[in-house]
Amino acid sequence: MIGGIPITKKQRYLAGRSDLVALLRSRGETLKRLGSEWEWKFHDERVTIRNNVWFDQYTQKGGDAVDFFRYFYGESEEQAAAMLLNCSVADLEKLPARSPPQGTPFKEREEKIMEVPPAYGNMRRVFAYLCQTRGIAPEVVSAFARKGMIYEDADHHNAVFVGRDEQGKVRHLHARGTLTGSHFRQTLPGSEKAYSFHWQGTSRKLYAFEAPIDMLSYISLHPEGWQNHTYVAVCGVSAAPIHHFLETQPQLGEVTLCLDNDEAGHNAARRIAAELLNKWNTAVSAEFPSQKDWNDELLADRQEETQGLTMSM
């Protein structure tokens, strides 16, 4: 039953299969077509939607239509299901605005204290994953590991990419599965976007990437003097970390957006470039890999080197 009384499994299933695109449009929301999916913006986060399924590219959270209205609008499961099964515009209009008033965060998005996963005794699995599977230069991984910016967690043996503030305090954690075939990746709860995984240099150049592995791959492809420059993995397509560096590092004068070579990456580069140019007196450019992303580019480059060596023997 619906209306404060616990819903049945069938009702929950049917509500969860509601068409999110149609529902959001009925609320006057703007969605952008991206191939077989749609993009919806929540603040500066990118949420992709396909039929009744959604995924937040920054927080790595997702689910069905019921989960959507719980996560973004703070509804209970019963309230969300009731609204979706009634499926009336009047019910939709009763929902609060998706940008909540100050001091009233969504139930599912309340501020959380970040818990730092304990480190394993060594980094063998992470080194093997990053260097052998992903093709990243061992000396690059070692440079970050020595500074405590990459480690292997004790519980799941994930690669953990650490973002620290100016005082060295951990403010951002992004985990990536290391098992063969694993697609696990998550920005841990309590992380602050402005301090995502980065390397701080002294030159005027800042390079921005969608993910830590893309950042490490690019450095491996362009190793000469890399430690002099600043690199940041925005863990999605948020410009918050770039703004933070431009605000706190006055020597920075050139930003290169090194996002994925797909429609979403190109669109994000245009959006971020316009945003930066509107606020900062800095040069902004974009550099895309010839492959889909920078790790694909690195692996293709390594394969060509191997084939060339084999042919010369």
SULVEN-V984629 format. One record per residue. N is the residue number from 0. RES is the residue in one small letter. SS is DSSP state (H for helix, E for strand, L for the rest). OMEGA is omega in whole degrees, -180 to 180 (none if undefined). NEAR is the number of other ideal C-beta (glycine too) atoms within 10 Angstrom. Layout:
n:N res:RES ss:SS omega:OMEGA near:NEAR
n:N res:RES ss:SS omega:OMEGA near:NEAR
This chain:
n:0 res:m ss:L omega:-176 near:10
n:1 res:i ss:L omega:176 near:17
n:2 res:g ss:L omega:179 near:9
n:3 res:g ss:L omega:179 near:9
n:4 res:i ss:L omega:-177 near:9
n:5 res:p ss:L omega:-178 near:11
n:6 res:i ss:L omega:177 near:21
n:7 res:t ss:L omega:179 near:12
n:8 res:k ss:H omega:-180 near:7
n:9 res:k ss:H omega:179 near:8
n:10 res:q ss:H omega:179 near:18
n:11 res:r ss:H omega:180 near:19
n:12 res:y ss:H omega:-179 near:13
n:13 res:l ss:H omega:179 near:16
n:14 res:a ss:H omega:-179 near:25
n:15 res:g ss:H omega:-178 near:19
n:16 res:r ss:L omega:179 near:14
n:17 res:s ss:L omega:-178 near:21
n:18 res:d ss:L omega:-177 near:14
n:19 res:l ss:H omega:-180 near:23
n:20 res:v ss:H omega:180 near:18
n:21 res:a ss:H omega:-179 near:10
n:22 res:l ss:H omega:-180 near:20
n:23 res:l ss:H omega:177 near:20
n:24 res:r ss:H omega:179 near:13
n:25 res:s ss:H omega:176 near:13
n:26 res:r ss:L omega:180 near:12
n:27 res:g ss:L omega:179 near:8
n:28 res:e ss:L omega:179 near:13
n:29 res:t ss:L omega:177 near:9
n:30 res:l ss:E omega:-179 near:16
n:31 res:k ss:E omega:-179 near:14
n:32 res:r ss:E omega:176 near:10
n:33 res:l ss:E omega:-177 near:16
n:34 res:g ss:L omega:-180 near:10
n:35 res:s ss:L omega:-178 near:7
n:36 res:e ss:E omega:175 near:17
n:37 res:w ss:E omega:178 near:19
n:38 res:e ss:E omega:178 near:19
n:39 res:w ss:E omega:-176 near:21
n:40 res:k ss:E omega:172 near:14
n:41 res:f ss:E omega:-171 near:15
n:42 res:h ss:L omega:178 near:10
n:43 res:d ss:L omega:177 near:17
n:44 res:e ss:E omega:-180 near:16
n:45 res:r ss:E omega:-180 near:21
n:46 res:v ss:E omega:178 near:23
n:47 res:t ss:E omega:-175 near:18
n:48 res:i ss:E omega:172 near:22
n:49 res:r ss:E omega:-178 near:14
n:50 res:n ss:L omega:-177 near:16
n:51 res:n ss:L omega:-174 near:20
n:52 res:v ss:E omega:-179 near:17
n:53 res:w ss:E omega:179 near:24
n:54 res:f ss:E omega:178 near:15
n:55 res:d ss:E omega:-173 near:20
n:56 res:q ss:L omega:-179 near:20
n:57 res:y ss:L omega:-176 near:21
n:58 res:t ss:L omega:-179 near:19
n:59 res:q ss:L omega:176 near:16
n:60 res:k ss:E omega:179 near:17
n:61 res:g ss:E omega:179 near:16
n:62 res:g ss:E omega:-179 near:15
n:63 res:d ss:L omega:-175 near:20
n:64 res:a ss:H omega:179 near:24
n:65 res:v ss:H omega:178 near:28
n:66 res:d ss:H omega:-179 near:18
n:67 res:f ss:H omega:-177 near:26
n:68 res:f ss:H omega:172 near:24
n:69 res:r ss:H omega:-173 near:19
n:70 res:y ss:H omega:-174 near:22
n:71 res:f ss:H omega:-176 near:19
n:72 res:y ss:H omega:175 near:19
n:73 res:g ss:L omega:178 near:20
n:74 res:e ss:L omega:171 near:22
n:75 res:s ss:L omega:180 near:13
n:76 res:e ss:H omega:-180 near:16
n:77 res:e ss:H omega:180 near:19
n:78 res:q ss:H omega:-180 near:21
n:79 res:a ss:H omega:-180 near:26
n:80 res:a ss:H omega:179 near:26
n:81 res:a ss:H omega:180 near:20
n:82 res:m ss:H omega:-177 near:24
n:83 res:l ss:H omega:-180 near:28
n:84 res:l ss:H omega:174 near:17
n:85 res:n ss:H omega:173 near:13
n:86 res:c ss:L omega:178 near:14
n:87 res:s ss:L omega:179 near:11
n:88 res:v ss:H omega:-180 near:10
n:89 res:a ss:H omega:179 near:8
n:90 res:d ss:H omega:180 near:14
n:91 res:l ss:H omega:-177 near:18
n:92 res:e ss:H omega:178 near:10
n:93 res:k ss:L omega:179 near:10
n:94 res:l ss:L omega:177 near:16
n:95 res:p ss:L omega:177 near:12
n:96 res:a ss:L omega:-176 near:8
n:97 res:r ss:L omega:171 near:16
n:98 res:s ss:L omega:-170 near:7
n:99 res:p ss:L omega:176 near:14
n:100 res:p ss:L omega:179 near:8
n:101 res:q ss:L omega:176 near:5
n:102 res:g ss:L omega:178 near:5
n:103 res:t ss:L omega:-179 near:9
n:104 res:p ss:L omega:176 near:12
n:105 res:f ss:L omega:-178 near:15
n:106 res:k ss:H omega:-177 near:12
n:107 res:e ss:H omega:-174 near:13
n:108 res:r ss:H omega:179 near:15
n:109 res:e ss:L omega:-178 near:9
n:110 res:e ss:L omega:-179 near:7
n:111 res:k ss:L omega:176 near:10
n:112 res:i ss:L omega:-178 near:6
n:113 res:m ss:L omega:176 near:13
n:114 res:e ss:L omega:-179 near:10
n:115 res:v ss:L omega:180 near:13
n:116 res:p ss:L omega:179 near:16
n:117 res:p ss:L omega:-179 near:9
n:118 res:a ss:E omega:175 near:13
n:119 res:y ss:L omega:-177 near:18
n:120 res:g ss:L omega:177 near:7
n:121 res:n ss:L omega:-178 near:10
n:122 res:m ss:L omega:-174 near:19
n:123 res:r ss:H omega:-177 near:11
n:124 res:r ss:H omega:179 near:15
n:125 res:v ss:H omega:178 near:22
n:126 res:f ss:H omega:180 near:19
n:127 res:a ss:H omega:-179 near:12
n:128 res:y ss:H omega:-176 near:24
n:129 res:l ss:H omega:-175 near:27
n:130 res:c ss:H omega:-177 near:18
n:131 res:q ss:H omega:-178 near:10
n:132 res:t ss:H omega:-176 near:12
n:133 res:r ss:L omega:175 near:20
n:134 res:g ss:L omega:-178 near:21
n:135 res:i ss:L omega:-178 near:26
n:136 res:a ss:L omega:-179 near:18
n:137 res:p ss:H omega:-178 near:13
n:138 res:e ss:H omega:177 near:11
n:139 res:v ss:H omega:177 near:22
n:140 res:v ss:H omega:-179 near:22
n:141 res:s ss:H omega:-179 near:14
n:142 res:a ss:H omega:179 near:17
n:143 res:f ss:H omega:-179 near:21
n:144 res:a ss:H omega:-180 near:17
n:145 res:r ss:H omega:179 near:9
n:146 res:k ss:L omega:-180 near:12
n:147 res:g ss:L omega:-177 near:12
n:148 res:m ss:L omega:172 near:18
n:149 res:i ss:E omega:174 near:24
n:150 res:y ss:E omega:180 near:21
n:151 res:e ss:E omega:-178 near:22
n:152 res:d ss:E omega:-172 near:18
n:153 res:a ss:L omega:-173 near:12
n:154 res:d ss:L omega:-174 near:8
n:155 res:h ss:L omega:-178 near:15
n:156 res:h ss:L omega:174 near:16
n:157 res:n ss:L omega:168 near:25
n:158 res:a ss:E omega:-180 near:24
n:159 res:v ss:E omega:-179 near:23
n:160 res:f ss:E omega:-169 near:26
n:161 res:v ss:E omega:173 near:21
n:162 res:g ss:E omega:-178 near:24
n:163 res:r ss:E omega:176 near:17
n:164 res:d ss:L omega:-176 near:14
n:165 res:e ss:L omega:179 near:10
n:166 res:q ss:L omega:179 near:6
n:167 res:g ss:L omega:180 near:9
n:168 res:k ss:L omega:178 near:8
n:169 res:v ss:E omega:-178 near:17
n:170 res:r ss:E omega:-177 near:19
n:171 res:h ss:E omega:179 near:24
n:172 res:l ss:E omega:177 near:24
n:173 res:h ss:E omega:-177 near:23
n:174 res:a ss:E omega:180 near:19
n:175 res:r ss:E omega:179 near:21
n:176 res:g ss:L omega:-178 near:16
n:177 res:t ss:L omega:179 near:21
n:178 res:l ss:L omega:179 near:12
n:179 res:t ss:L omega:179 near:7
n:180 res:g ss:L omega:-179 near:5
n:181 res:s ss:L omega:176 near:12
n:182 res:h ss:L omega:-177 near:7
n:183 res:f ss:L omega:171 near:12
n:184 res:r ss:E omega:-176 near:17
n:185 res:q ss:E omega:167 near:16
n:186 res:t ss:E omega:-171 near:23
n:187 res:l ss:L omega:179 near:17
n:188 res:p ss:L omega:-180 near:15
n:189 res:g ss:L omega:179 near:15
n:190 res:s ss:L omega:179 near:22
n:191 res:e ss:L omega:-174 near:14
n:192 res:k ss:H omega:-174 near:22
n:193 res:a ss:H omega:-174 near:19
n:194 res:y ss:H omega:-178 near:21
n:195 res:s ss:L omega:-175 near:31
n:196 res:f ss:L omega:-175 near:28
n:197 res:h ss:E omega:171 near:26
n:198 res:w ss:E omega:-178 near:20
n:199 res:q ss:L omega:178 near:15
n:200 res:g ss:L omega:-178 near:19
n:201 res:t ss:L omega:-180 near:12
n:202 res:s ss:L omega:180 near:14
n:203 res:r ss:L omega:-174 near:17
n:204 res:k ss:E omega:176 near:17
n:205 res:l ss:E omega:178 near:26
n:206 res:y ss:E omega:-177 near:23
n:207 res:a ss:E omega:-176 near:28
n:208 res:f ss:E omega:-180 near:27
n:209 res:e ss:L omega:-174 near:23
n:210 res:a ss:L omega:179 near:23
n:211 res:p ss:H omega:-178 near:29
n:212 res:i ss:H omega:174 near:23
n:213 res:d ss:H omega:-180 near:22
n:214 res:m ss:H omega:180 near:28
n:215 res:l ss:H omega:179 near:30
n:216 res:s ss:H omega:180 near:28
n:217 res:y ss:H omega:179 near:26
n:218 res:i ss:H omega:178 near:25
n:219 res:s ss:H omega:179 near:25
n:220 res:l ss:H omega:-177 near:18
n:221 res:h ss:L omega:-171 near:12
n:222 res:p ss:L omega:-173 near:12
n:223 res:e ss:L omega:177 near:5
n:224 res:g ss:L omega:-173 near:9
n:225 res:w ss:H omega:-176 near:18
n:226 res:q ss:H omega:179 near:14
n:227 res:n ss:H omega:-174 near:11
n:228 res:h ss:L omega:178 near:20
n:229 res:t ss:E omega:-179 near:21
n:230 res:y ss:E omega:177 near:24
n:231 res:v ss:E omega:174 near:25
n:232 res:a ss:E omega:-174 near:26
n:233 res:v ss:L omega:179 near:26
n:234 res:c ss:L omega:-177 near:27
n:235 res:g ss:L omega:177 near:22
n:236 res:v ss:L omega:177 near:23
n:237 res:s ss:L omega:178 near:21
n:238 res:a ss:L omega:-176 near:21
n:239 res:a ss:H omega:180 near:18
n:240 res:p ss:H omega:180 near:24
n:241 res:i ss:H omega:178 near:25
n:242 res:h ss:H omega:-179 near:18
n:243 res:h ss:H omega:-180 near:18
n:244 res:f ss:H omega:179 near:18
n:245 res:l ss:H omega:180 near:19
n:246 res:e ss:H omega:-173 near:12
n:247 res:t ss:H omega:-179 near:12
n:248 res:q ss:L omega:-173 near:16
n:249 res:p ss:L omega:-180 near:8
n:250 res:q ss:L omega:-177 near:11
n:251 res:l ss:L omega:-179 near:21
n:252 res:g ss:L omega:179 near:15
n:253 res:e ss:E omega:177 near:14
n:254 res:v ss:E omega:176 near:26
n:255 res:t ss:E omega:-180 near:18
n:256 res:l ss:E omega:-176 near:27
n:257 res:c ss:E omega:-176 near:24
n:258 res:l ss:L omega:-177 near:25
n:259 res:d ss:L omega:179 near:22
n:260 res:n ss:L omega:174 near:17
n:261 res:d ss:L omega:-176 near:14
n:262 res:e ss:H omega:-180 near:13
n:263 res:a ss:H omega:180 near:19
n:264 res:g ss:H omega:179 near:20
n:265 res:h ss:H omega:179 near:15
n:266 res:n ss:H omega:179 near:16
n:267 res:a ss:H omega:179 near:24
n:268 res:a ss:H omega:178 near:22
n:269 res:r ss:H omega:-179 near:12
n:270 res:r ss:H omega:-178 near:16
n:271 res:i ss:H omega:179 near:23
n:272 res:a ss:H omega:179 near:16
n:273 res:a ss:H omega:180 near:11
n:274 res:e ss:H omega:-179 near:15
n:275 res:l ss:H omega:-179 near:19
n:276 res:l ss:H omega:-180 near:13
n:277 res:n ss:H omega:-173 near:7
n:278 res:k ss:H omega:-172 near:12
n:279 res:w ss:L omega:175 near:16
n:280 res:n ss:L omega:-176 near:7
n:281 res:t ss:L omega:176 near:15
n:282 res:a ss:E omega:-179 near:13
n:283 res:v ss:E omega:177 near:19
n:284 res:s ss:E omega:178 near:11
n:285 res:a ss:E omega:176 near:17
n:286 res:e ss:L omega:-178 near:14
n:287 res:f ss:L omega:176 near:18
n:288 res:p ss:L omega:175 near:22
n:289 res:s ss:L omega:174 near:9
n:290 res:q ss:L omega:-178 near:15
n:291 res:k ss:L omega:177 near:13
n:292 res:d ss:L omega:-173 near:22
n:293 res:w ss:H omega:175 near:27
n:294 res:n ss:H omega:174 near:23
n:295 res:d ss:H omega:178 near:17
n:296 res:e ss:H omega:-180 near:21
n:297 res:l ss:H omega:-179 near:24
n:298 res:l ss:H omega:177 near:16
n:299 res:a ss:H omega:179 near:14
n:300 res:d ss:H omega:179 near:17
n:301 res:r ss:H omega:179 near:15
n:302 res:q ss:H omega:178 near:11
n:303 res:e ss:H omega:178 near:10
n:304 res:e ss:H omega:-179 near:10
n:305 res:t ss:H omega:180 near:10
n:306 res:q ss:H omega:179 near:10
n:307 res:g ss:H omega:179 near:9
n:308 res:l ss:H omega:-179 near:9
n:309 res:t ss:H omega:-178 near:8
n:310 res:m ss:H omega:-178 near:7
n:311 res:s ss:H omega:-177 near:6
n:312 res:m ss:L omega:none near:4
